[in-house]
Amino acid sequence: ETNKLTDATAPTEGETPELSKNQRKKLARQKRFEETRVAWKAVKKEKEKARKIKKREEKALPGDDDAEVEEAKRAKTKGEAHVAKVVEDITLIMDCGFDDLMTNKEVISMSSQLTRCYSANKASHRQFKMHVTSLNKRLLARYEGILQNQHLKWKGMTFFSEPYPVTPEEKESLVYLTADSENTIHELEPGKKYIIGGIVDRNRHKCLCFNKANEQGIAHGRLPIGEYVRMASRQVLTTNQVVEIMLEWLKERDWEKAFVKVIPQRKMWKLKGKEE
């Protein structure tokens, strides 16, 4: 009788055996996984891409704490550990009104340069007041998106979505820095507001800042690079290099030392006065 019972409950040939509850759950999970696998992989790929970009950004551009720690180490080495930081009555304006003239890659580079400007100023014991104007479009979207609004935590740097004001009163203090100017700046004057063009264009747009200054009727000038250094190419530096040179001048009051310390050797042929 045992054999009869077994024969009666056994599935006939060609009949699919009934699945257990656990087996049905397992198959349902596998089905859901297969259905969402493609979408899941796409999301994972985007997250990994964003993580790598953020990591590169943070590695190249130290934040507040990193900048302060590094500056503290340098100050200790130089015997300046207790030197108080001084904010000079000189303003640097980063003019970011050139978003439409840059590629997406150049916008990313510009955001990196702005972060370096902030870090350099924050780490220096003599600092500028710093403004960023016309921060909008793709550059602002980058800071608000992938960079997670890090700029809102930057002390000493003020951000404006509008252009810098060009009123009769403001014009008296504005000076646009451009290598195309015939006016050489020998000293940074208190009360002045020096404008630096926030653009990365690989020299595609000639005389861009020079023409803008003339159209707005404001003064323009260039750093005295040609008086101290013979460049290997056209005297065009990145935004953060200009800021770093000006910070070094604040500390040393010596343009030659500032240029030698900041300008990369690949761009600098030799010092004036030391040519054979």
Residue pairs with C-beta under 8 A, 6 or more apart in sequence:
11 17
19 27
50 146
53 146
54 146
54 147
54 148
57 111
57 112
57 115
57 146
57 147
60 112
60 116
61 112
61 115
61 116
61 119
62 70
62 119
63 119
63 150
64 122
64 153
64 154
64 155
66 119
67 119
67 122
67 123
68 122
68 123
70 123
71 122
71 123
71 124
71 125
72 81
74 80
74 123
75 81
75 83
75 125
80 125
83 125
84 125
85 124
85 125
85 126
85 127
86 125
86 126
86 127
87 127
87 128
87 129
87 156
88 126
88 127
88 128
88 129
88 188
88 190
88 250
89 129
89 190
89 191
90 128
90 129
90 188
90 189
90 190
90 191
90 192
90 193
90 194
90 250
91 128
91 129
91 130
91 131
91 192
91 193
91 194
92 117
92 121
92 128
92 129
92 130
92 131
92 193
92 194
92 196
92 243
92 246
93 130
93 131
93 132
93 133
93 164
93 174
93 193
93 194
93 195
93 196
94 114
94 117
94 130
94 131
94 132
94 133
94 196
94 198
94 239
95 133
95 134
95 163
95 164
95 176
95 195
95 196
95 197
95 198
95 209
96 110
96 114
96 132
96 133
96 134
96 135
96 136
96 139
96 198
97 133
97 134
97 163
97 198
98 197
98 198
98 199
98 201
98 208
99 107
99 134
99 136
99 137
99 138
99 139
100 137
101 199
101 201
101 204
101 205
101 208
102 110
102 138
102 199
102 200
102 201
104 138
106 199
106 200
106 201
106 202
107 138
107 139
107 142
107 200
108 142
109 200
110 139
110 198
110 199
110 200
110 239
111 139
111 142
111 143
111 147
113 198
113 200
113 238
113 239
113 240
114 132
114 151
114 198
114 239
114 240
115 150
115 151
116 240
116 243
116 244
117 130
117 239
117 240
117 243
118 130
118 151
118 154
118 156
118 157
120 240
120 243
120 244
120 247
121 127
121 128
121 130
121 156
121 157
121 243
121 247
122 154
122 155
122 156
124 247
124 250
124 251
125 251
126 247
126 250
126 251
127 156
127 247
127 250
128 243
128 246
128 247
128 250
129 156
130 156
130 157
130 158
131 157
131 158
131 159
131 160
131 164
131 193
132 151
132 157
132 158
132 159
132 160
132 198
133 160
133 162
133 163
133 164
134 160
134 161
134 162
134 163
134 164
134 198
135 143
135 159
135 160
135 161
136 161
140 161
143 149
143 150
143 151
151 157
151 159
152 159
164 170
164 174
164 193
164 195
166 174
166 216
166 217
166 218
170 193
171 216
171 217
171 218
171 219
173 191
173 192
173 193
174 192
174 193
174 195
174 218
174 219
175 185
175 192
175 193
175 194
175 195
175 218
175 219
175 220
175 221
176 194
176 195
176 197
176 209
176 210
176 212
176 213
176 218
176 219
176 220
176 221
177 185
177 194
177 195
177 196
177 197
177 209
177 220
177 221
177 222
177 223
177 242
178 197
178 207
178 209
178 210
178 213
178 220
178 221
178 222
179 222
179 225
179 234
179 235
179 236
180 206
180 207
180 209
180 210
180 222
181 210
181 213
181 220
181 221
181 222
183 219
183 220
183 221
183 222
184 221
184 222
184 223
184 224
184 227
185 221
185 222
185 223
185 224
186 224
186 255
188 194
188 246
188 249
188 250
194 246
195 209
195 213
195 218
196 239
196 242
196 243
197 208
197 209
197 212
197 239
198 239
199 205
199 208
199 239
200 238
201 208
203 234
203 236
209 220
210 220
213 219
213 220
214 220
222 235
223 242
223 245
223 246
223 255
224 255
225 231
225 235
225 259
225 263
226 235
226 272
227 255
227 272
228 255
228 256
228 259
228 271
228 272
229 256
229 259
229 260
229 263
229 268
229 269
229 270
229 271
229 272
230 268
230 269
230 270
230 271
230 272
230 275
231 263
231 267
231 268
231 269
232 266
232 267
232 268
232 269
233 267
237 245
237 263
237 267
241 262
241 263
244 262
245 258
245 259
245 262
245 263
246 258
248 257
248 258
248 261
248 262
249 255
249 258
252 258
256 271
259 268
260 268
260 271
